[in-house]
């Protein structure tokens, strides 16, 4: 394959691709209808011209036949007058007109066939144009729907990867993180509050027990009747006669040791 053929094929391929990409269905359909209507105008003109020519030929045929009849009468008149030479000339003219009429009649028959063919083509073209207009409207509607659908699909496709959707996803994650931190802070605050109340409650228990012991000492209650929780301090069974003050002092010392261990 020669270089020129290869270059020519490449150029034609690029031109065809450019033309195909530039073709708009709606514009192409409108232009096709315009072209068909221009052909219809030209065909109508051709039909009109053929019909006019046919009528002119018909007139010529009629005129030749009329002239032939006229020369027939003249030949008869000359023969009646005894002028045979003039009668012969008239008959010669009649023959010429008859031949002319016959030739024109053949031409007229051909023109009639041409006119019939042109009329049929005209009717067929008008039908094609009417069908093409209906089909054009349908195709244009389909093309518009296809364009709208394609644009919608592109829009939907861009939504999945657009920065706007990415921003929504990032903000959603951020809100979830903020909610998690808020919940954790609330839990920590609640735990700290519970520990503070627990300390207060523990301190109140110790103070209440100390106050109860002081009241028992002042009222002379037995140490065995007021004991600290978790302690078992009972008077020794083997020494019931121990002095009361020594027992109280021992109880008080034991209580102090317990308070120091808290």
Protein Blocks (a to p, Z undefined) as FASTA:
>chain_A
ZZklmmmmmmmmmmmmmmmmmpcfklmmmmmmmmmmmmmmmmmmmmmmmmmmmmmmmmmm
mmmmmmmmmmmmmmmmmmmnopaklmmmmmmmmmmmmmmmmmmmmmmmmmmmmmmmmmmm
mmmmmmmmmmmmmmmmmmmmmmmmmmmmmmmmmmmmmmmmmmklmmmmmmmmmmmmmmmm
mmmmmmmmmmmmmmmmmmmmmmmmmmmmmmmmmmmmmnopafklpccehiacdddfklmm
bcfklmmmmmmmmmmmmmmmZZ
